[in-house]
Amino acid sequence: MLTCSSPEDSLARKGAKGRKSWIRSHGTFLVELNHQDQPIGHFWCCHRCDLKGEAEFFSVQATSSTADHLLKTHRITPASQSNESSPSHDSAIDLHPAVMPKRRRLEQSVILKAKVRALSVGFVVDSDVPFTIFEHSFLRSLFIQFDHDLVLQIPWSGSSITRELQHLFDTKRNVIKAELRDALTTIHLSFDLWTSSNRFAIVAVFAHFIDRGARQQSRLLALRCQFGTHSGENLAASLVGIVQDWKIRGRVGCVISDNVAANDHCLHYMHKQLDSSMRPADIKARRMRCYGHILNLVARAFLFGKDAESFELESEINCMRGLAEQDLSHWRAKGPIGKLHNIVKFRRSSPQRSEHFKRIVQEEEYEEYRLYEESTAELEVNLNNKTRWNSTYMMIERK
């Protein structure tokens, strides 16, 4: 015999009184029908188990088995039914409202769902977690406790998050394009190159302008891989492409970058491509050198002499050739900072020395230092390098 099930309410006679048992608030009464649509059995389905994809059905001839299930599985009793307004006595798993609104799914705000999707993408990007994070069963169950209908309406798969990220990117991109279009000033640019830990060359480009509300604004226009050599001509091609993407070709003002010759050549090529009539004097006037980079060069000159680049290059060559003693002597000649560099480098050169250093710290612990209050990262020594600004200062501060 073929059978199917249907909600009991939909089959009730007009004017008939429905079931009044307290378990009604926690599940749905179902009627089993045969192929002639005649009822052959009555059952109760648990809401909470159904939301988890583990539907539980019980006969409604008596409510004892149903009540036993609610008590053991969900810790719900008839007494807790009347105390829903004071959740302080409930467990964390029972924070979800007991009564399931019949039409709430149709009443969810479109704006609310869009905001939840945007916040979800923001969490994934800012926390650097996998796009599939919301597919985790425990996280989904946690969300369901607060608003199960909203959770069911929002796609949480990794591919859905990817599509939402692209949608938000396109939306925000159009907003920034409108800001650039309505800016009261020309669009000034700044750019810099950086090598990631996995050896990719990355170029970052910012736009600086005054918006129509007379407020100073800075917007990231690009953060992308820089392929090929870092020659001026190659960098210029990347910048011109970014300028054209954002439709600001005729509105570029000054450009700020590091004080290296390649950037001088880059801006010469870039301005010539954007405006072939621009004179060399005009190009030079629009070239602004990064003040922070200049200060960094000055500080390095104070620490390592006028030709700091040659000093650091010689140190790198010594390291590549395995000339440890020569490199130590090379740095020792630079006074206290060079000696500190050697100490830190010696300490970090092997796991055994690191373990020995930590053991000494524990054995020589003094109350006045309060080292036990510091994190592991704060107790680690820093080694200076030429690519990280302030690294020498941080090495001295951490000593």
Secondary structure, DSSP 8 states (H G I E B T S, - for coil): --EEEEEHHHH--TT------GGGGGEEEEEEEETTS-EEEEEEEEHHHHHTT---EEESS-SHHHHHHHHHHH---HHHHTTTT-GGGS-GGG-S-SS--TTHHHH--HHHHHHHHHHHHHHHHHHT--TTGGG-HHHHHHHHTT-HHHHHHS--SHHHHHHHHHHHHHHHHHHHHHHHHT-SS-EEEEEEEEE-TTS-EEEEEEEEEE-TTS-EEEEEEEEEE--S---HHHHHHHHHHHHHHTT-GGGEEEEEE-S-HHHHHHHHHHHHHH-TT--HHHHHHTEEE-HHHHHHHHHHHHHH-S-HHHHHHHHHHHHHTT-HHHHHHHHHTTTHHHHHHHHHHHHHS-HHHHHHHHHHHHHT--TTT-GGGS-HHHHS-----SSSTTHHHHHHHH-
